[in-house]
Amino acid sequence: MKKITGCLLAWMCLLLLVACGREDAEETDRMKVYYVSNSETKVEMHEVEMQAAEESARLQELMDCLSTSPEMLEYKAPLNMGFKVLGTKLEEGNLSIDVDAAYNDLPAMTEVLVRAAVVRTLTQLPDVNLVMITVEGNQLSDRKGNVIGWMNADQFIDNDGNEINTYELAKVKLYFAGESGTELIAAYREKHYSTNTPMERFVVEELIAGPSGQIEGLYPSINPGTKIVNVMTKDGVCYVNLDENFLNVVNNVSTDVSIYSIVNSLVELSNINKVQILINGEVPASFSSSAYERNLDIVTTPEN
């Protein structure tokens, strides 16, 4: 009996170990696949158990999932919505997916959802950092004609599961400090931004982020620790409400340079004529009580 009992215990332990191992394997082999809802208003996530082990095979497996209509017609496969995938190419973490011209017939919202589902799904793979969709070899453009290039999952954000933020390419003119800290230098910046974010807030965010380093002679004009309380525009006046960190200038930048860095950059937008800067909702005694207008007297060009 003791021998039988011992064998039974050993067998049960072995079964438990196998079961645990299978459970761990299932956990590590499950990935998220995003589909388009039947209403074409959101993306839906479903987990699938991966069969392939090699990364190239796993990529093809996910592509198959994205291309295969589900048995239960509760959602739509994003790569099976009236167009065909002509080919894929993966180089150094960048995956391009070429589709036929029928892709251009997708409604604008549906097209964004397709991109969101594809990018979110495929960038889970360690070998895929960025995804780009081309139409018969040509790059996509958004509704404003701006080219849509490489995308990552962060560019598509759920809003309570009901809609997707769209990202468009913006080209803005920003004014940063020169080396002396007493003048401004203009520079253009192209970047994708969420259309749920007002353009004026996007401009202030980029100014706080500082120059990109691609152009020599540009320096931060605003303390990078500055927080945005609120940005709003009414009747052509943009009200920029910042926290107290804005008052602590960086390096040798003058207060006027910090102020007009914001003013000149925002007035470049067609809907803004003047800018009122507030600190925690109030106008500091050292600031103008009236809204600032553009000041080009302190703008210079970088020396070659």
C-alpha positions in Angstrom: 0.0 0.0 0.0 2.8 2.4 0.9 4.4 1.8 -2.5 1.1 2.3 -4.3 0.4 5.4 -2.3 3.9 6.8 -3.0 3.5 6.1 -6.7 0.1 7.8 -6.8 1.6 10.9 -5.0 4.5 11.0 -7.4 2.1 10.7 -10.4 -0.1 13.5 -9.0 2.9 15.7 -8.5 4.0 15.0 -12.1 0.6 15.9 -13.4 0.6 19.2 -11.4 4.0 20.1 -12.8 2.9 19.4 -16.4 -0.3 21.3 -15.8 1.6 24.3 -14.4 4.1 24.1 -17.3 1.2 24.1 -19.8 -0.4 27.0 -18.0 2.9 29.0 -18.1 3.3 28.2 -21.8 -0.2 29.3 -22.5 0.5 32.6 -20.8 3.6 33.3 -22.7 2.1 32.1 -26.0 -1.0 34.2 -25.9 -1.0 37.5 -27.8 -3.5 40.3 -28.5 -5.1 40.7 -31.9 -7.1 43.8 -32.6 -10.1 43.7 -34.8 -12.6 46.4 -36.1 -16.0 46.4 -34.5 -19.0 45.6 -36.8 -20.2 49.2 -36.3 -16.7 50.4 -37.4 -16.5 52.8 -34.5 -13.8 51.1 -32.4 -11.2 48.4 -32.3 -11.8 45.3 -30.2 -9.0 43.2 -28.6 -9.1 39.3 -28.5 -6.4 37.0 -27.3 -5.1 34.2 -29.4 -2.9 31.3 -28.6 0.2 31.4 -30.7 1.4 28.2 -32.4 4.6 29.4 -34.0 7.9 29.8 -32.2 10.2 31.6 -34.7 9.7 35.4 -34.9 9.2 35.3 -38.7 6.6 32.6 -38.4 4.9 34.5 -35.5 4.6 37.6 -37.7 3.0 35.5 -40.4 0.6 34.0 -37.9 -0.5 37.4 -36.7 -0.9 38.6 -40.3 -3.1 35.5 -40.9 -5.2 36.4 -37.8 -5.6 40.0 -39.1 -6.6 38.7 -42.5 -9.1 36.0 -41.5 -12.7 36.8 -40.8 -13.9 35.3 -37.5 -16.5 32.5 -37.5 -18.7 34.5 -35.2 -19.4 37.7 -37.1 -19.0 39.9 -34.0 -16.1 41.9 -35.5 -14.1 42.4 -38.7 -10.6 41.3 -39.6 -8.8 44.6 -40.5 -6.9 43.1 -43.4 -10.0 41.6 -44.9 -12.2 44.6 -45.6 -12.3 44.8 -49.3 -8.6 45.2 -50.2 -5.7 42.8 -50.6 -2.2 42.7 -49.0 0.3 42.7 -51.8 3.4 42.0 -49.7 5.3 42.8 -46.5 8.9 43.8 -45.8 10.7 43.8 -42.4 14.0 45.6 -42.1 15.7 46.6 -38.8 12.5 46.7 -36.9 10.5 48.6 -39.5 7.6 46.6 -41.1 6.1 47.9 -44.3 2.8 46.4 -45.5 1.8 47.1 -49.1 -1.9 46.9 -50.1 -3.8 47.4 -53.3 -5.7 50.5 -54.5 -9.0 49.3 -53.0 -7.6 50.4 -49.6 -8.3 54.0 -50.7 -12.0 53.3 -50.8 -12.2 52.8 -47.0 -14.2 55.5 -45.2 -11.9 57.8 -43.3 -12.8 56.6 -39.8 -12.6 52.9 -40.9 -9.2 53.5 -42.4 -7.9 54.9 -39.1 -9.3 51.9 -37.2 -7.7 49.5 -39.7 -4.3 51.1 -39.1 -4.8 51.1 -35.3 -5.7 47.4 -35.3 -2.8 46.4 -37.5 -0.2 48.6 -35.7 -1.3 47.6 -32.2 -1.2 43.9 -33.1 2.1 43.7 -34.9 4.2 46.0 -32.7 3.8 43.5 -29.9 6.5 41.4 -31.6 10.0 42.2 -30.4 11.2 42.4 -34.0 8.6 45.0 -35.0 9.1 48.6 -33.7 7.3 50.6 -36.4 4.7 49.8 -39.1 4.0 51.6 -42.4 1.1 50.9 -44.8 1.6 51.8 -48.4 -0.8 51.6 -51.3 0.7 49.9 -54.3 4.1 51.3 -53.3 2.8 54.9 -52.5 2.7 56.3 -49.0 -0.7 57.1 -47.3 -1.8 60.6 -46.7 -4.3 61.9 -44.2 -7.4 64.0 -45.1 -5.3 67.2 -45.1 -2.8 65.7 -47.5 -0.1 65.1 -45.0 1.9 61.9 -45.5 1.4 59.2 -42.9 4.7 57.5 -42.3 6.0 55.0 -39.7 3.6 54.3 -36.9 3.8 52.8 -33.4 1.1 51.7 -31.0 1.3 54.9 -29.0 -0.2 56.8 -31.9 -3.5 55.2 -31.4 -5.2 55.7 -28.1 -8.5 54.4 -26.9 -11.1 56.9 -25.5 -13.1 54.8 -23.1 -13.2 52.1 -25.8 -15.5 54.1 -28.0 -13.2 55.9 -30.5 -9.7 56.2 -31.7 -7.6 59.4 -31.6 -6.4 60.2 -35.1 -2.9 61.5 -35.6 -1.9 63.9 -38.3 1.4 65.4 -39.4 1.7 69.0 -38.4 4.3 71.5 -39.5 4.7 74.4 -37.1 7.1 77.3 -36.8 8.6 77.5 -33.3 10.9 80.1 -31.8 13.8 79.0 -29.6 16.5 80.9 -27.8 19.8 81.7 -29.4 23.2 81.1 -27.7 23.2 84.5 -25.9 19.7 84.0 -24.5 18.7 87.5 -25.6 17.3 86.6 -29.1 15.0 84.1 -30.7 15.6 81.9 -33.7 12.8 80.4 -35.8 12.8 76.7 -36.8 10.2 74.5 -38.4 9.2 71.2 -36.8 7.2 68.4 -38.4 5.6 65.9 -36.0 2.4 63.8 -35.7 0.0 65.1 -33.1 -3.3 63.9 -31.8 -6.3 65.7 -33.4 -7.9 65.6 -29.9 -5.2 68.0 -28.8 -5.7 71.7 -29.7 -2.9 72.9 -32.0 -2.1 75.8 -29.6 -1.5 73.3 -26.8 0.7 71.2 -29.1 2.8 74.2 -29.9 3.4 75.0 -26.2 4.2 71.4 -25.5 6.8 71.4 -28.2 8.4 74.6 -27.0 8.7 73.2 -23.5 10.2 70.0 -25.0 12.9 72.2 -26.4 14.8 72.1 -29.7 15.4 68.7 -31.3 19.2 69.2 -31.8 18.9 68.8 -35.6 19.6 72.5 -36.1 22.7 74.0 -34.5 22.5 77.2 -32.5 19.1 76.6 -30.9 18.6 76.4 -27.1 15.7 75.9 -24.8 13.6 79.0 -24.3 11.4 77.7 -21.5 12.2 75.8 -18.3 11.6 72.1 -19.2 10.0 71.7 -15.8 7.1 74.0 -16.8 3.7 72.4 -16.6 0.7 73.4 -18.7 -2.3 74.2 -16.6 -4.5 75.1 -19.6 -4.4 76.5 -23.0 -7.5 78.0 -24.7 -8.3 80.5 -27.5 -11.1 82.9 -27.6 -11.7 85.8 -30.1 -8.2 85.5 -31.5 -6.5 85.7 -28.1 -4.8 82.6 -26.8 -4.7 82.2 -23.0 -1.7 80.2 -21.9 -1.9 79.2 -18.2 1.4 77.7 -16.9 2.7 76.8 -13.5 5.3 78.7 -11.5 8.2 76.8 -13.0 7.9 79.1 -16.1 9.2 82.0 -13.9 12.5 80.1 -13.3 14.3 80.8 -16.6 16.9 78.3 -17.9 20.5 79.1 -18.5 20.9 82.8 -19.4 17.6 83.2 -21.2 15.8 86.4 -20.5 12.2 86.6 -19.4 11.3 88.4 -22.6 12.8 85.6 -24.7 10.7 83.0 -22.8 7.6 85.1 -23.2 8.0 85.9 -26.9 9.1 82.3 -27.6 5.5 81.4 -26.8 3.9 84.5 -28.3 5.6 84.4 -31.6 5.1 80.7 -32.0 1.4 80.8 -31.3 0.7 83.9 -33.5 2.0 81.8 -36.4 -1.3 79.9 -36.1 -4.0 81.5 -38.3 -6.6 81.7 -35.5 -4.4 83.6 -33.0 -3.5 87.3 -33.0 -2.5 87.9 -29.4 -1.3 85.8 -26.4 -2.0 86.3 -22.7 0.3 84.4 -20.4 -0.9 83.4 -16.9 0.8 81.8 -14.0 -1.5 79.5 -12.1 -4.5 81.6 -13.4 -3.1 85.0 -12.6 -1.0 87.6 -14.5 2.3 88.2 -12.6 3.0 91.8 -11.7 6.1 91.7 -13.9 4.1 90.7 -17.0 1.9 92.8 -19.2 -1.7 93.0 -18.1 -2.7 93.1 -21.7 -2.2 90.4 -24.3 1.2 90.2 -26.0 1.5 90.8 -29.8 4.1 89.4 -32.1 7.6 90.8 -31.5 10.1 90.2 -34.4 12.6 92.7 -33.0 14.3 90.0 -31.0 14.3 87.4 -33.8 17.5 86.7 -35.6 18.9 84.1 -38.0 21.5 81.5 -37.0 25.0 82.2 -38.0 26.5 79.9 -40.6 
